[in-house]
Amino acid sequence: MIGRVNFMLKKLKRFLIPNLNLIYGGPLTLDGWRWISSKLPPTVDDWTLLDIGCGSGAYTIKAATKGYIARGFSWNASATKKCTMRAKLVNLENCTFDTFDARVLDKYPYGNYDVIINSENIEHISDDLKLMRDIFSKLKPGGFLLLTSPYYFYNVINSDDLGPFSKFEDGGHVRRGYSKTMLEELCAISGFKVEEITIRGGLFSQLLEKIIRNLNFLLGVKLTWLLTLPLRLFPIIFDPFVRKVFQYKDYKICLVAYKPRFSEL
């Protein structure tokens, strides 16, 4: 009996820790992972993955649970320590974290990845073309980039979405976001082929995100999370219907880009 309880506790811990930041984060964060996850087939082939600007490490850790040899980095040393601790708690030896600055990705000592994730990071970086070229150089031929960013034509959730946007890289957004054509332009110049561009984060995700942002200010993050937890199923259930029927503007734009295996003659 004790052995069975211990086994169940280990299984519960292995489920909760990789999913904790996704559950605890906002609905738009979960939308981003659901999209990225749909583009990451489970593997036992030792595929390598880099998560640029990994933040809480949620996407990196989840990718590792799918079989990828996953590495993430953040400019924040404190966040890196927390990410490393979370990976150790679930015995993910195929998941590592570094402290590094995406603006100098060309100097990052590791490369030759099968997949690179860049989620909600590029809009913080002034020289986005350099970043895209650096990502291209860090991918294997035949590798894929999975990128998410605010959609240029998003509906405004709160006053922060109106700007003004940072003129310097001080941690805030330096641009409003990206349109389909803007991403196609970046891909064409940096050498990528566009596999897919789509938008995510629909009506209910945006409404819930707005509620959470306002309540966080009034009640604090923990109490807000408890109060809004039952509402988090609404975006998953209803957003696809609203998107299809009413053509509602989504908040996030998502890119799958491919690094060609062969050079053009």
Residue pairs with C-beta under 8 A, 6 or more apart in sequence:
13 89
13 90
14 65
14 90
17 61
17 86
17 89
17 90
18 58
18 61
18 62
18 64
18 65
18 86
18 90
19 62
20 58
20 86
21 29
21 56
21 57
21 58
22 29
22 30
22 33
22 58
22 62
23 30
23 232
24 225
25 56
25 58
26 208
26 209
26 212
26 213
27 201
27 204
27 205
27 208
27 209
27 212
27 232
27 235
28 201
28 205
28 206
28 209
28 251
28 252
29 58
30 232
30 235
31 200
31 201
31 205
31 235
31 252
32 59
32 119
32 120
32 148
32 200
32 201
32 252
32 254
33 58
33 59
33 62
34 200
34 236
35 148
35 198
35 200
35 252
35 254
36 59
36 117
36 119
36 146
36 148
37 62
37 66
39 144
39 146
39 256
40 49
40 63
40 66
40 68
40 115
40 146
41 66
42 66
42 67
43 66
43 67
43 68
44 67
45 67
46 69
47 67
47 68
47 69
47 114
47 115
48 68
48 69
48 70
48 71
48 112
48 113
48 114
48 115
49 60
49 63
49 68
49 69
49 70
49 71
49 113
49 114
49 115
49 116
49 117
50 70
50 71
50 72
50 73
50 110
50 113
50 115
50 116
50 117
50 138
51 57
51 59
51 60
51 63
51 70
51 71
51 72
51 73
51 116
51 117
51 119
52 72
52 73
52 102
52 105
52 116
52 117
52 118
52 121
52 135
53 73
53 74
53 75
53 102
53 118
53 119
53 120
53 121
53 124
54 60
54 72
54 73
54 74
54 79
54 83
54 97
54 117
55 74
55 79
55 120
56 79
56 82
56 83
57 72
57 74
57 79
57 82
57 83
57 86
57 87
57 97
59 72
59 117
59 119
60 70
60 71
60 72
60 83
60 87
60 95
60 97
60 117
61 70
61 83
61 86
61 87
61 90
61 92
61 95
63 70
63 95
63 115
63 117
64 70
64 87
64 92
64 94
64 95
65 90
65 92
67 94
68 94
68 114
68 115
69 94
70 94
70 95
70 96
71 95
71 96
71 97
71 98
71 110
72 83
72 95
72 96
72 97
72 98
73 80
73 97
73 98
73 99
73 100
73 102
73 108
74 80
74 83
74 97
74 99
74 100
75 99
75 100
75 101
75 102
76 99
77 99
80 97
80 98
80 99
83 97
84 96
84 97
87 95
87 96
87 97
100 108
102 118
102 121
102 125
102 131
103 125
103 127
103 130
103 131
103 169
105 131
105 134
105 135
105 138
106 130
106 134
106 137
108 138
110 138
111 137
111 138
112 138
112 139
112 140
113 138
113 139
113 140
113 143
114 139
114 140
114 143
114 144
115 143
115 144
115 145
115 146
116 135
116 138
116 139
116 143
116 144
116 145
116 146
117 145
117 146
117 147
118 131
118 135
118 145
118 146
118 147
118 148
119 146
119 147
119 148
120 148
120 149
120 150
121 149
122 128
122 131
122 132
122 147
122 149
122 178
123 149
123 150
123 173
123 174
123 175
123 176
123 177
123 178
124 169
124 171
124 172
124 173
124 174
125 131
125 169
125 174
126 168
126 169
126 174
128 175
128 186
129 186
129 189
129 190
132 186
132 187
132 189
132 190
132 192
133 190
133 191
135 145
135 190
136 145
136 190
136 191
136 192
136 259
139 145
139 259
140 259
141 259
141 260
141 261
141 262
142 258
142 259
142 260
142 261
143 258
143 259
144 195
144 256
144 257
144 258
144 259
145 192
145 255
145 256
145 257
145 258
145 259
146 254
146 255
146 256
147 183
147 254
147 255
147 257
148 200
148 252
148 253
148 254
148 255
149 177
149 178
149 252
149 253
150 161
150 173
150 176
150 177
150 178
150 251
150 252
150 253
151 177
151 178
151 179
151 199
151 201
151 249
151 250
151 251
151 252
151 253
152 176
152 177
152 178
152 179
152 182
152 253
153 179
153 249
154 161
154 177
154 249
154 250
154 251
154 252
155 206
155 249
155 251
156 162
157 206
157 209
157 210
157 213
157 251
158 210
158 213
158 214
163 176
165 172
165 173
165 174
165 175
165 176
166 172
166 173
166 174
167 174
168 174
177 253
178 253
179 253
180 197
180 253
183 194
183 197
183 253
183 255
184 194
184 197
186 192
187 193
187 194
187 255
187 257
191 259
191 260
192 257
192 258
192 259
193 257
193 258
193 259
193 260
194 255
194 256
194 257
194 258
195 256
195 257
195 258
196 254
196 255
196 256
197 253
197 254
197 255
197 256
198 253
198 254
199 249
199 250
199 251
199 252
199 253
199 254
200 250
200 251
200 252
200 254
201 239
201 250
201 251
201 252
202 235
202 239
202 240
202 242
202 243
202 248
202 250
202 251
203 238
203 239
203 242
203 243
203 246
203 248
204 234
204 235
204 238
204 239
204 242
205 235
205 239
205 251
206 251
208 228
208 231
208 232
208 234
208 235
209 251
211 228
211 231
212 224
212 228
215 223
215 224
215 227
215 228
216 224
219 227
242 248
243 250
